[in-house]
Amino acid sequence: MSKKYKSDHHDEHMDESWLIPYADLLTLLLAMFIVLYAMSSVDSKKFEDMSKAFNIAFNTGVGVLDNTTIMETGKQMDDADKRNRRPSDETNSRTKDREALMKQEQQELEELKKQLDKYIQTNGMTTQLDTKLNQSQLMITISDKALFASGSAAVKPEARNLAVAISDMFDKYPGYEIVVSGHTDNEPISNSEFKSNWDLSSSRAIRFMDILLSNKSLDPRLFSAIGYGEHRPVDSNNNALGRAKNRRVEVSIIRKFIDPENSSPIPATPKQ
């Protein structure tokens, strides 16, 4: 006789109803953290995108682990934020680099000025040479008497040492543009060698530059010579002292980095 065995025990199943509120809780926590992250850089576009992502997540009833909309939206917002910040970051970086280079340039020109001033003092040339550092250049002003005979563009033999010493100093600070300019007073030149003060001032600038460039370590592409004649005086031409100041050679070491707000304009012509 067959016996039937009836089990009094039903298969026991774990109650999984708790997973629903647990998943909701996880979704809310994730939403809260995304909101906190987004608040660090608030804009209306981000909130609009986030709102759409939340609507999709809550209205579809899909679990957060199966719906990547929020995560993708967050990534898109983060990428957009990086793109928006990049130009500003690059600008700030360029500004800092420029400031560092300007500071280095200032230190170099100050050191060069100190060396020139020391040379002038040591050689007793304070009445013949002068240096001035401003926002656009370091300028060396040399009296014509220290370099040339009257009406001549030939550099005096003893003045060649000065030009060589200056070129040796330039060798320690490469990369700067050097402008040599010649100036005269307003008295017309009266010899067969030069047709005008333009001619004389240009020739003097070139002859002095030739000696500077005898230093082969210097880059001639950075040098230029200009003659201004009597048209850029620094003093009156109505007396001998003023005319003597106007007869000069200027050697300008041009800054690479100029602050437009503080750069010095060309000085106005003094009253005659």
Order of alpha helices (4+ residues) and beta strands (2+ residues): alpha-alpha-alpha-beta-beta-alpha-alpha-beta-alpha-beta-alpha-beta
